[in-house]
Amino acid sequence: MNKFIDKVVWITGSSSGIGEQTAYCLAKETATLILTALEEDLLQKVKTQCINLGAAAVEILPFDLSKLDMLDELAEKAWNLFGKIDIMYNNAGISQRANTIDTELKVLMKIMDINYYAPVIITKHLLPLMIKNGGGQLVVTTSIAGRFGFPLRSAYSSSKHALYGFFETVQAEYYNKNIKVTIVCPGRVQTNISLYALEKDGTRHGKMDAGQAGGISAEQAGRIITNAIYKKKREVLVGRKELIMAYIKRFFPGLAAKIARKIKSM
């Protein structure tokens, strides 16, 4: 217990799913938490539960991460709440359920804004502050769809591929400045991500995909992720048998391409 005592952790996308359950796991380890998501009422409930579980302190910062021009102000506010951020977990994201031709450009741009540009802007603001403070840890949720192209996910998969490129570069550049990066790569996890996924015109998908429903629980994912953060792992894969695709892609890329064409993406 108390593995994260005296550690300030900011988690985006913490009102439900992976972010919520990771917050609970960190609370049990006496972390100080900053919680961000769109829904203030849900964040209040998560805050109360985190306090009950043993968090040292909890503050909420409700925010719409698509408002890119206000993210520097948000990051500054988060830093000033406790005078530091030891661990920044960029977890918030939005998915997609539409083929490439039909997906409207506004949908592609919104997904890129929330999934990629928001974490980039927040990281660029916090990185010099962390370095000045002696170091820190950057954690980001990508996806197995960030390892290979996935049907009906052209924008989503692109945003997750981009996160790999950005955060691996940050790790290479600032490792010697005591900046550690942990990339979280989930497969299928039982969350609401498919319910809030965007259709071709930006409307909500509104359905729980069968693959999503058959994934590991968000509670299991939270435990795995919290352990990876504590151990400062470079990357952690979260899921079940679907994770084998990551290894097939690495060693047998041609076979991975054939399998991807046949994946049932809903």
C-alpha positions, -999 to +999 in steps of 0.1 A: +000+000+000+009+037-003+029+031-035+019+065-048+021+085-015+032+121-022+026+116-059+003+140-078-014+123-107-036+140-133-059+117-153-080+128-183-110+108-192-114+099-156-152+099-153-157+064-165-140+033-179-102+028-178-096+063-164-121+059-136-108+025-125-072+036-126-081+065-104-096+041-079-065+019-079-043+050-074-065+062-046-060+030-027-023+037-029-027+071-014-021+092-045-031+128-048-055+130-078-066+156-104-095+143-124-106+157-158-135+148-181-164+165-197-191+156-172-188+174-139-215+154-121-197+121-129-164+135-118-179+145-085-190+109-079-155+095-089-139+121-065-161+110-036-152+073-042-115+081-045-116+099-012-134+070+004-107+046-010-079+066+006-067+092-018-046+119-001-065+146-019-087+150-050-095+179-072-117+179-103-112+200-135-141+194-158-132+203-194-139+198-230-105+187-244-115+196-280-110+233-270-074+232-279-068+269-276-076+267-238-055+237-230-024+256-219-046+275-194-060+241-182-026+226-178-013+256-158-043+254-135-038+217-130-001+222-121-009+250-097-035+230-077-007+212-058+024+229-071+035+199-092+023+170-113+044+138-109+024+117-133+004+129-163-020+102-176-035+113-210-063+088-212-092+106-227-102+096-262-130+091-287-135+063-312-151+059-346-175+036-365-174+045-401-154+036-433-128+060-447-147+073-477-179+081-458-162+097-427-167+134-429-136+156-425-150+173-394-152+139-377-116+130-385-105+164-372-125+161-340-110+127-333-075+139-340-080+170-318-092+150-287-070+119-292-038+134-304-035+172-303-049+175-268-023+152-252+004+169-273-005+204-261-008+193-224+025+174-226+043+203-242+031+226-214+039+202-186+072+189-199+095+219-191+078+222-156+084+185-149+121+188-160+126+219-138+110+200-109+135+171-113+115+148-136+081+131-140+062+104-158+040+107-189+014+080-194-008+078-225-036+055-236-031+044-272-048+012-286-040-020-303-055-001-333-025+021-330-003-009-340-021-016-373-049-004-395-083-015-382-116-015-402-140+014-396-113+032-375-093+052-400-093+084-379-091+066-346-063+043-357-044+073-372-046+092-339-034+063-319-005+056-343+005+093-340+006+090-302+032+063-305+054+085-326+051+115-304+055+098-270+083+075-281+101+106-294+096+124-261+111+094-243+141+094-265+147+131-262+141+135-224+150+101-208+182+116-194+162+144-179+144+118-157+112+119-179+097+084-181+070+074-206+045+046-202+024+037-233-008+019-224-021-002-253-055-017-247-072-043-268-109-050-259-119-036-226-155-033-213-160+005-214-184+029-229-161+039-258-182+023-285-214+040-271-197+074-276-179+065-308-186+088-338-205+077-369-196+091-403-214+124-397-204+128-361-235+113-344-230+089-316-227+052-324-248+045-293-243+007-292-221-016-272-200-036-297-199-073-292-161-073-291-161-046-265-186-064-243-165-095-244-133-077-233-117-077-199-133-055-172-123-019-167-114-029-131-089-055-144-075-029-168-071-003-141-051-028-119-028-037-148-022-001-158-016+011-122+010-017-118+027-006-151+028+030-140+044+020-106+070-001-124+075+027-150+071+002-178+078+015-213+047-001-227+019-023-214-006-043-234-040-046-218-065-073-229-068-110-238-062-131-269-067-101-293-033-088-281-016-116-301-022-093-331+005-070-318+031-098-320+018-110-353+022-075-367+058-074-353+070-107-367+046-115-396+034-082-410+019-098-441-001-122-421-013-093-398-026-074-429-046-104-440-061-109-406-069-072-402-090-074-434-112-100-419-116-085-384-152-080-373-149-045-360-184-043-343 
